[in-house]
């Protein structure tokens, strides 16, 4: 008998109290693979308890490193780390498994890894990663669903990314830190998570400059030491709760944020008439009496984040008028739209653009989390819908939102995870 986990939400409950933001998923999924580059030990603080972390722990332990995880802190000891093929059973659980490419290539000059998995939100080719490795002297072959990457030695190179890809930027950084000479990455991704990873590598003795700008320079070093880093707050988690608070909050406090990381989101919510106040590392948000329609176009950082486009589209259903939502990065980010419409939304879809007419009343029903951020969109919908909403495929949501039931329940939501047989 197979049991299916579901998220069950009773809608329209006012939210009041405090929600503490955890460490950033998009940061920690790169930091854990990077940790195997530490000479002996690496320490990572503010680690979120999400399933992606567990999956990366499994891979790191499989490679022989010892891991302890308690009080939001991971300690990784690499004294027994060794190079092994990362098979499909590990790599297909999450997209971020590809960061072991850059890390193992630097550490051992040889990698065997099956294709990475993750959410099906569109083509996310790793060609940019592989081209970067080739520029640094690596040879790459493909055998079935496996890549073999090897190099006698790695050397510095000038690498221009056709797309400002976070994954490619991080992977090339990982591969370059012990390469001979200087590697320059042009059109590098500028996300705060890149800065977090660079700080971690530099704590080991790497020489990475320019992280957070479009040009990163890495001067290769011959040896690395131990590493230490604190995971930055998760701006996507913060943005999701800020949207929910704009619809249901009563002095809801979202604490542990970095305002500068949320500028594009705060700007759009302010434009829509959201009612919030920023006090240092806290945002106090209240339900808005009237939300105005806005146009939202996802872009690479510092633009509006693609990871918040889907939850934002749910909020737009509650704006009084016609809004335009456009996704410019992934072609499969719109699979949640039909589920929103099934709940009562009025959304017309045109490829990667959606015209959203509001304000519409939503009614609870059974829907599917087609990917992580689509799941967040359905969560927001369920919170504001009349009646009960049941979300299936919630493994996607648990990949990226730490203790989501506990955090929302603590501020007044009526939400639970149950299991049913299929």
Secondary structure, 3 states (H helix, E strand, C coil): CCEEEEEEEECCCCEEEEEECCECHHHHHHHHHHHHHCCCEEEEECCCCCHHHHHHHHHHHHCCCEEEEECCEEEEECCCCCCCCECHHHHCCCHHHHHHHHHHHHHHCEEEEECCCCCCCCCCCCHHHHHHHHHCCCEEEEECCEEEEECCCCECCEEECCCCCHHHHHHHHHHHCCCECEEEEECCCCCHHHHHHHHHHHHCCCEEECCCCCEEEEECCCCCCCEEEECCECHHHHHHHHHHHHHHEEEEEEECCCHHHHHHHHHHHHHHCCEEEEECCEEEEECCCCEECCEEEECCCCCECHHHHHHHHHHHCCEEEEEEEECCCCCCCCCCHHHHHHCCCEEEEECCEEEEEECCCCECCEEECCCHHHHHHHHHHHHHCECEEEEECCHHHHCCCCCHHHHHHCCCCEEEEEEEEC
